[in-house]
Each structure stands twice: as structure tokens, then as C-alpha cells.
Amino acid sequence: MSLRRPLLTGSVAVALLLAGVGIYRVMSYAVAPRTHEIGIRLALGASSQRVLREVVARAARLTVAAAVVGLVLAVAAGRFVATVLFGVRPSDPVTLSGAAVVLAIVPLAACDLPARRASRVDPVIGLAEE
């Protein structure tokens, strides 16, 4: 028992790190082609905070949709994995909501840097790109 807990914790940490890096790359890739559009918005007077909110809101909508689908699938798969869950019911609301919160923090944290980079686009450079 003494080796299982650190091994499981390490595996979960590596999985969250890989998920965060992957989501960061996807968000960076999704924001990059919009540099021209963001430059135009900033040139027309949009604040950098508004651009930041729009990019984060897009990531938040995707995160909420993924969390809902994940929770539905977790409850549906609960019967099949009930034999390997020790001390936890397959549909334990505290465990499911805790996992959903942790898994929602990762994509929102991963989209922070691309959103901040998008909000700092120089309108002249954004308008010059084609």
C-alpha cells in the first residue's frame, strides 16, 4: 500500500501536466490565426481586457461542455468500474464534482498565457499581418 499512493499521485500529476500542455498548444494554435482580427478589434477601440475575456470565455465554454460530457460518461461507466473502486461509490457526488473542478482548472489555466498574449497584440502588427 505504501508504494501505490505515490505512484498513483505521480501518474495523475503527469496526466494533468500532459493535458495542460496539450490544451495550451491547442489554444495557442487557435489564437494565432486570429491575430489579424484581434489587431482590428484593438485598433477600433476594444480594450485588451475585453479581448482577454473573449478568449477565456471561448475556452470556458469548451471546458463546460467537456465537463458535462465527462460527468455523464463517468456516471454511465460507474457500474463497469465499481469493482476497482475501494471506499468510493461509482456515483459519489463529492468525488465526481471534485474531479470535474480539478479537470476544469487545468484548461482554464492553460489558456491563460495564449489569452494574455492575444490581448497584448500591437494593432499595427495585427493589421500588417496577412
N, C-alpha and C positions, 0 to 999 in steps of 0.2 A: 504493500500500500504506500510505502514511503516514496517509491520512485514514480508511481503513477501520477500523482498530483502535479509535480513539477514538469513532467513530460507532457501532460495534457495542457497545462498552462502555457508551456513553451510552444506547443503546436497551435494553440488558439492565438497566441501573440503573433506568430509567424503568419498565420492565415489572415489576421486583421491587417498586418503590415502589407502583405501582398495585395489584399483587396484595396487598401488605401492608395498604394502606389498605382494600381491599375485604374482606379477611379480618377486619380489625379491626372494620369496620362490622357484618359478619355476626355475629361473636362478641358484640359489644355488643348487637345486636338479640336474640340468642339468650339472653343472660343477663338482660336487662331483665325479661321476664315471670316469671322465676324469683325475683324479689326477695322475694316473699311466702314461698316455700318456703325460701329461704336464711335469711330472718329467723326462721322457725320453727326451723330447724336450729340456728341460733346461740342462740336463746332456750332450746332444750333442752340446750345444753351443747356443741355441736360447736365445735371450735376454728376460728379463721379460717384456720389453715394447712390444715386438712382441706378446707374449702370451696375454698381456692385450688387444692389438689391435684386435687379433683374436676373443677373447670372446666378446668384444664390437661390432665388426663387425657382428658377428652372431646375436646378439640382434638387431642391427640396421637393418639388412635385414628383420628380422621378424617384426620389427616396421614399416618399409616402406610398406611391404605387407599388414599389418593390416590397416595402414592409407589409402592406396588406396582402399581397400575393404570397409572401413568405409565411406570414402567420396562418393563412388559410391552408397552405401546404403542410405546415408544421402540425397543425391540428389533425389534418387528414392522415398524415403519416404517423401520428402518435400511436395508433394501435399496432403498427408494424414494428416500431422500435421500443415498445413498452417493456420487452424482455431485457433490454440492456440499460434501462433507466433504473437506478437504485435510489430510493428515497424521494423520488420526484414522480408525480403523476404526469402522464403524457400531455394533459391539457391544463397544467398548472398555470394560472394566470400571472402569478408573480414572475415565474421563470420565463414565460413567453414574452411578457412585456419588458422585462429586464434585457433579454436578448435583443428584442426589437429596438430598444433605446440605444444600446451599445452599437448595434449594427446601423443605426441611423446617424450616430455621431460621426462614424468613420467617413461616409461620403460627404457630409457637410464640412468636415474638417479638410478633406481632400480637395474640395472645390474652392476653399478659401484663397489659396495662392493664385490660381487662374483668374478668379473674380477680381482680386485686388490688382492683378496685372492688367486686366481689361479696363478697370476703372481709371488707370493711370496712362492710358494711351494718349499720346500727343495728337490733338486733332489734325495738325498739319501732316504728320506722318501717316495717320489713318486715312486722310483724304488723298495722299500721294500714292498709296498702295493701290495696285490694280491687278 
